């Protein structure tokens, strides 16, 4: 990787080389699928929920290194958290946990946050319940 302005932090590179929790989950309680057609990143996030706590999370991401790293980091961050706590994870928190992202890659952390929210929304839908928050509008009007 070049050390140009879009250089990744060590944490990002580490998650790209060794992504955590990668792979499709069998019988997940919620699945969030988001995509950004502009850059072609597609993220699928799977969660398992027990008594309101996210006990497991995994992901399948097709995209750049930052997209993989942010999905990987999100799955690490949500494990053991309540749904309420998980909903508070912002894209900034994800980026900070990764030691920062190049500005052009911040949208990847936004995607990761949206995938997580969608997975939680899907969890409620499967239970026939209404999510206790406003559904995320799928706005991918990110212009580079």
N, C-alpha and C positions, 0 to 999 in steps of 0.2 A: 504494500500500500504506500502511496506517496505521502510525504509529510506536508502536503499543500494545506490550504485553508480548511479542507474537508477532512482533515486527519481525525481518526477516531481515537477515543480514549482507550486505555488498556482494558478497562472493564468491557467496553463494547466489543473489542477484538476477542476478548476471552469468551464472551457469550456467543459470538459468531462461530468461533472455533469449536466450542463445547456448549451448544445450546442446552438449556435445562428443559426437562419436561416436554421434549419434542415428540410428536406423533399423535395420531388420532386416539381419542379415548373411547374405550368400549362403554356403551350405555351411559353417556354423560347425563347430568341433570340439566345442563344448559349448554347451548352452542351459540357462539357469536361469530358471524361471518361478515367481514367488512372488506371492501376493496377500494382502491384508488385507481381508477382507470387511467388517470394521467400518467402515473409512473409505473402502473402495472403491479403494484404491491397487492397481494391478497392475504388476509390473515383469517385463520379460523382458530377460535379459542374455545376450549372445552372446560367446563367446571363440574365438580361433584360437590353437592351440598348436603350436609347432615345437620339437622337442628339449627338451621340458619347460619351455619359456619361452612365456609368453603374449605373442604378437606383436601381437595386435589384439583390441580389445573394442568392442562397441557395445551399444546398449540401445534398448528401446521401453518407455516407461512411460506408464501412464494414471494420473494422480493429481495431487496438489497440487504446488505449486512445490517444496516440500522433497523430495518423492519424485523429481522430475525432477532436481533439483540433486544429490541424493545418488547417483543412478544415473550421472549424467554424471561426477561426481567419481570414483566407483569405476572407471569405464572408463579414466579418465586415470591413476589410481594403479596399475592392474595392468599396463599396457603395459610390456613389457620386463622384467617380474618373472618369477621362476621360480614354479612352482605352489606350492612351499613358502612362498615370500615372500608370494604372493597370499593364501594361507590365513591369514596372520598379520594381514591388514588387518582391523581391528576397526571396529565401527560408531563407536566413539569417535574413531578415527583419521580416519574419513571426515568426521565432524562437525567435528573440529578443523581439517581441511584446508579446510573451508568457512567457517572463522571462527566456528564454533559454530552450534548450532541451538536454536531455542526448545524448552524441555522437552517441549511437547506434540507436537513434530515429531521427537523422537529416534527414535520407532519407524520413521521413514522410513529412517534410516541403518541400523537393524537389518535392515530389509527388503533394503536394498542389499547388506549383508554376506551375508545368506542367499541372495540371488539369485546372488551370486558363488560361494558354496560349492556351490550347486546346479549351476551351470554347470560347475564343476570336477568334481563328482560325475558329471554327465552325460558329460563328456569321457572319464572312465574307463569308464563303462558302455559307451559306443560302441566302445571299444577292447576290450571284454570283460575289463576288469581291475577289481579291487576298489580303491576309493579308499583311499589310505594314511591314512585318518582316519575317525573315526566319522561316519556319515551324519547330517546335520542333521535333528533331528526338526522336522516342520512344526508348530510350536506358535504359533498366532496368537491366544493368549488375552490380547491386549492390551486392557485396559479403560481407557477414558478417564474 
